Amino acid sequence: MSAKPVNAAIAGWHTLDTEKPQLLGSRCDSCGTYYFPKMLKYCRNPSCDSSEFSEVPLSRIGKIWSYTNACYKPPEPFVADDPFVPYAIAAVELAEEQMIVLGQVIKGVDVDQLKVGMDVELVLETLHETEEDTKVTWKWKPVA
């Protein structure tokens, strides 16, 4: 990475801790349901009518529930490599939160290297650089 300041591509979605980054979600104060991205207006659990939430860090480790590849360049405002390079996407189950979080897999790992049930961890990877800073985003990395 360059000497430019590092900022999240989407502010508030994850910490910037390079050693142990975490997604930032929310948990309903009444029923305990977790959300990512954060839910702050009303609980979507049909048996709960709460509108009180706490911001919480989510688990860093999960298991691949499903995966696929993205073979098309996503539309703006997403910033993609030019020329576009296909990438893997994984739906990862966070056991403690009992939820699935969809996200990109790190560069250099494609669908041929993924397997349902595989352990993955959350890492930060550079998305792109601007004149002012380096934008990073969270991705899933297979645990060796």
C-alpha positions as CSV (number, residue, x, y, z in Angstrom):
1,M,0.0,0.0,0.0
2,S,1.1,3.6,-0.6
3,A,1.8,6.2,2.1
4,K,-1.7,7.8,1.5
5,P,-4.2,7.7,4.3
6,V,-6.4,4.5,4.3
7,N,-10.2,4.9,4.3
8,A,-13.1,2.5,3.9
9,A,-14.7,2.4,0.5
10,I,-18.0,2.4,2.4
11,A,-17.7,4.3,5.7
12,G,-19.1,2.5,8.7
13,W,-19.3,-1.0,7.3
14,H,-16.1,-2.3,8.8
15,T,-13.2,-1.4,11.0
16,L,-9.9,-0.4,9.5
17,D,-7.8,-2.7,11.8
18,T,-5.4,-4.3,9.3
19,E,-4.6,-7.2,11.6
20,K,-8.2,-8.2,12.7
21,P,-10.8,-6.2,10.8
22,Q,-14.4,-6.7,11.6
23,L,-17.7,-6.0,9.9
24,L,-19.9,-3.6,11.8
25,G,-23.4,-4.7,12.1
26,S,-26.3,-4.1,14.5
27,R,-28.3,-6.3,16.9
28,C,-31.9,-5.8,18.0
29,D,-31.9,-4.9,21.7
30,S,-35.2,-6.8,22.1
31,C,-34.9,-10.1,20.2
32,G,-31.1,-10.2,19.5
33,T,-31.4,-10.5,15.7
34,Y,-28.2,-9.5,13.9
35,Y,-28.1,-7.3,10.7
36,F,-25.5,-6.5,8.2
37,P,-25.5,-3.8,6.9
38,K,-26.7,-2.2,10.0
39,M,-30.5,-1.9,10.6
40,L,-31.4,1.1,12.7
41,K,-35.1,1.8,12.0
42,Y,-37.1,-1.3,12.8
43,C,-36.5,-5.0,13.5
44,R,-37.4,-7.2,10.5
45,N,-38.0,-10.2,12.8
46,P,-41.8,-10.8,12.3
47,S,-42.2,-11.6,16.0
48,C,-40.5,-8.4,17.2
49,D,-41.7,-4.8,17.0
50,S,-38.6,-3.2,18.4
51,S,-36.8,-0.1,17.0
52,E,-33.9,-0.1,19.4
53,F,-30.5,-1.4,18.1
54,S,-26.9,-1.6,19.2
55,E,-23.9,-1.4,16.9
56,V,-21.8,-4.6,17.2
57,P,-18.7,-6.0,15.6
58,L,-19.5,-9.3,13.8
59,S,-17.5,-12.5,13.7
60,R,-14.3,-12.5,11.6
61,I,-14.4,-16.2,10.8
62,G,-17.1,-18.1,9.0
63,K,-17.8,-21.0,6.7
64,I,-18.6,-20.8,3.0
65,W,-22.3,-21.6,2.6
66,S,-22.3,-21.0,-1.1
67,Y,-20.2,-19.3,-3.8
68,T,-20.1,-18.2,-7.4
69,N,-18.1,-16.0,-9.8
70,A,-18.9,-12.6,-11.1
71,C,-18.1,-12.5,-14.8
72,Y,-19.6,-9.1,-15.5
73,K,-18.3,-5.6,-14.6
74,P,-20.6,-4.2,-11.9
75,P,-22.2,-0.8,-12.5
76,E,-21.1,2.4,-11.0
77,P,-20.6,3.5,-8.2
78,F,-18.6,0.2,-7.8
79,V,-15.0,0.7,-8.9
80,A,-13.7,-2.3,-10.8
81,D,-10.3,-3.1,-12.3
82,D,-9.8,-1.9,-15.9
83,P,-9.7,-4.1,-17.8
84,F,-12.3,-6.0,-15.7
85,V,-11.2,-9.3,-14.2
86,P,-13.8,-11.8,-13.0
87,Y,-13.8,-12.5,-9.2
88,A,-15.3,-14.9,-6.8
89,I,-18.2,-14.1,-4.4
90,A,-18.9,-16.1,-1.2
91,A,-21.9,-16.4,1.0
92,V,-20.4,-16.9,4.4
93,E,-22.2,-18.2,7.4
94,L,-21.4,-16.5,10.7
95,A,-22.3,-19.2,13.3
96,E,-22.5,-16.9,16.4
97,E,-24.8,-14.4,14.6
98,Q,-26.8,-17.1,12.7
99,M,-26.6,-15.1,9.5
100,I,-25.2,-15.3,6.0
101,V,-23.0,-12.4,4.7
102,L,-22.3,-12.1,1.0
103,G,-18.9,-10.7,0.0
104,Q,-16.1,-10.8,-2.5
105,V,-13.2,-13.2,-2.1
106,I,-9.6,-11.9,-2.2
107,K,-7.9,-11.5,-5.5
108,G,-6.1,-14.6,-6.7
109,V,-8.7,-17.0,-5.3
110,D,-11.3,-18.2,-7.8
111,V,-14.2,-20.6,-7.6
112,D,-12.1,-23.6,-8.4
113,Q,-10.3,-23.1,-5.1
114,L,-13.5,-22.7,-3.0
115,K,-15.6,-25.4,-1.3
116,V,-18.8,-25.3,0.7
117,G,-17.9,-25.6,4.4
118,M,-14.5,-24.0,3.9
119,D,-13.3,-21.7,6.7
120,V,-12.7,-18.1,5.7
121,E,-11.6,-15.0,7.5
122,L,-12.3,-11.3,7.0
123,V,-9.5,-9.3,5.6
124,L,-9.0,-5.8,4.1
125,E,-7.9,-5.4,0.5
126,T,-7.3,-2.2,-1.5
127,L,-10.2,-1.4,-3.8
128,H,-8.6,1.6,-5.5
129,E,-6.6,4.7,-4.9
130,T,-7.8,8.3,-5.3
131,E,-5.5,11.4,-5.3
132,E,-6.3,11.8,-1.6
133,D,-6.3,8.3,-0.2
134,T,-6.4,4.5,-0.6
135,K,-9.8,3.0,-0.4
136,V,-10.1,-0.4,1.2
137,T,-12.9,-2.9,1.4
138,W,-13.5,-6.2,3.3
139,K,-13.2,-9.5,1.6
140,W,-13.2,-13.2,2.5
141,K,-9.9,-15.1,2.5
142,P,-9.6,-18.9,2.9
143,V,-8.0,-20.0,6.1
144,A,-5.0,-22.1,5.5
